[in-house]
Amino acid sequence: MPVDLTTSWQTIVTTSSYVAGVICLAKSLNAVGTKFPLNVFVTTEELTDKIEQEAAKHGLPAGSITTTMMKTDDFFTNDTERATKSHFLDSPRRELYKYD
């Protein structure tokens, strides 16, 4: 199911060293009673597994963190125009990222 970028918190995790930050962010969002879910864009399935394990270990409610696999073929490139078009122009808030 696609993530609604207009009604969720978003972050990106590219290595396992960032997982602790995601858990801290999720706990903070839960503590203030956010009504929006946290979606984490990940680059590997292993990161999804690690996030799920750490969330359970820290007692976060099931479903408080969702993950979305990123396409990395164009994203990690110096070609900003190509990366932007392939990843952001399909989002509901594409007007924020569109370059003319």
LINZIUR-V849528 format. One record per backbone hydrogen bond with DSSP energy under -0.5 kcal/mol. NH is the residue of the N-H (numbers start at 1). CO is the residue of the C=O. Records with the same first field share a line. If there is no record, write none. Layout:
NH = CO ; CO
This chain:
5 = 3
7 = 4
9 = 37
11 = 39
13 = 41
18 = 15
19 = 16
22 = 18
23 = 19
24 = 20
25 = 21
26 = 22
27 = 23
28 = 24
29 = 25
30 = 26
31 = 27
32 = 28
33 = 30
34 = 29
37 = 7
38 = 64
39 = 9 ; 37
40 = 66
41 = 11 ; 39
42 = 40 ; 68
43 = 13
48 = 44
49 = 45
50 = 46
51 = 47
52 = 48
53 = 49
54 = 50
55 = 51
56 = 52
57 = 53
58 = 54
59 = 56
60 = 55
64 = 61
66 = 38
68 = 40
70 = 42
72 = 70
76 = 72
77 = 75
80 = 78
83 = 79
84 = 80
85 = 81
86 = 82
87 = 83
88 = 84
89 = 84
91 = 88
94 = 91
96 = 93
97 = 94
98 = 94
